[in-house]
């Protein structure tokens, strides 16, 4: 496959996967921008993303972190410094995506998938950069691995409870289908994080709530999954984990929303 064809295929695969996850994607008009797409986080931050194809060599994922241009003197290469916010690296051989901050990249980067002959503290393990482990980036721009929930972690929650379930394989409002007491329950998986003593999450405003039965909110900071009925709130809801500074007439205590306390079947 020619390099431009490979790039087109990679972009198509990444955009399709982002849309399957209900992540807003915009494509810039024309070809003058150095980023390929703009994606919106649950908190409506807009991020410029450059999509790259990764390949496996010597137990590592490699990708080009510079753009290539051809002129009369041959090929020239240019860093993306300041022109993009993140790289999404798609590896066709693994059918997996990796999220890397532009500031993390420096002058070069490889992601290790196999154990090296000698261990080094500076190894960038590919598993820690998997997209589902890093999305969405925190508001401060950090992308510390494992600090955000994923569909995979929500799936693990169901496995631990020995539920039979399936993951959506097409672009759907729901993420997981759970077989429960002769009925099928549609779950929309959402990211939760602790802020000001409350667990917050931002459901996609375009989600058709009639197409899901529950939001399953996984919060890595509390290591808990929570169930929220779409009919329980209008545009937003937060779950209180710490006592408020002043008394409030109504509090949605996170403990009451924990998966084990709410699962109805």
Secondary structure as GFF3:
##gff-version 3
##sequence-region A 1 265
A	DSSP	alpha_helix	3	20	.	.	.	ID=ss1
A	DSSP	beta_strand	25	26	.	.	.	ID=ss2
A	DSSP	beta_strand	37	40	.	.	.	ID=ss3
A	DSSP	beta_strand	46	57	.	.	.	ID=ss4
A	DSSP	beta_strand	60	62	.	.	.	ID=ss5
A	DSSP	beta_strand	67	71	.	.	.	ID=ss6
A	DSSP	beta_strand	74	78	.	.	.	ID=ss7
A	DSSP	beta_strand	86	91	.	.	.	ID=ss8
A	DSSP	beta_strand	96	101	.	.	.	ID=ss9
A	DSSP	alpha_helix	102	105	.	.	.	ID=ss10
A	DSSP	beta_strand	111	112	.	.	.	ID=ss11
A	DSSP	three_ten_helix	126	129	.	.	.	ID=ss12
A	DSSP	alpha_helix	131	134	.	.	.	ID=ss13
A	DSSP	alpha_helix	151	160	.	.	.	ID=ss14
A	DSSP	beta_strand	164	167	.	.	.	ID=ss15
A	DSSP	beta_strand	176	180	.	.	.	ID=ss16
A	DSSP	beta_strand	183	195	.	.	.	ID=ss17
A	DSSP	beta_strand	198	200	.	.	.	ID=ss18
A	DSSP	three_ten_helix	209	211	.	.	.	ID=ss19
A	DSSP	beta_strand	214	219	.	.	.	ID=ss20
A	DSSP	beta_strand	224	228	.	.	.	ID=ss21
A	DSSP	three_ten_helix	230	232	.	.	.	ID=ss22
A	DSSP	beta_strand	238	240	.	.	.	ID=ss23
A	DSSP	alpha_helix	254	257	.	.	.	ID=ss24
A	DSSP	alpha_helix	259	262	.	.	.	ID=ss25
###
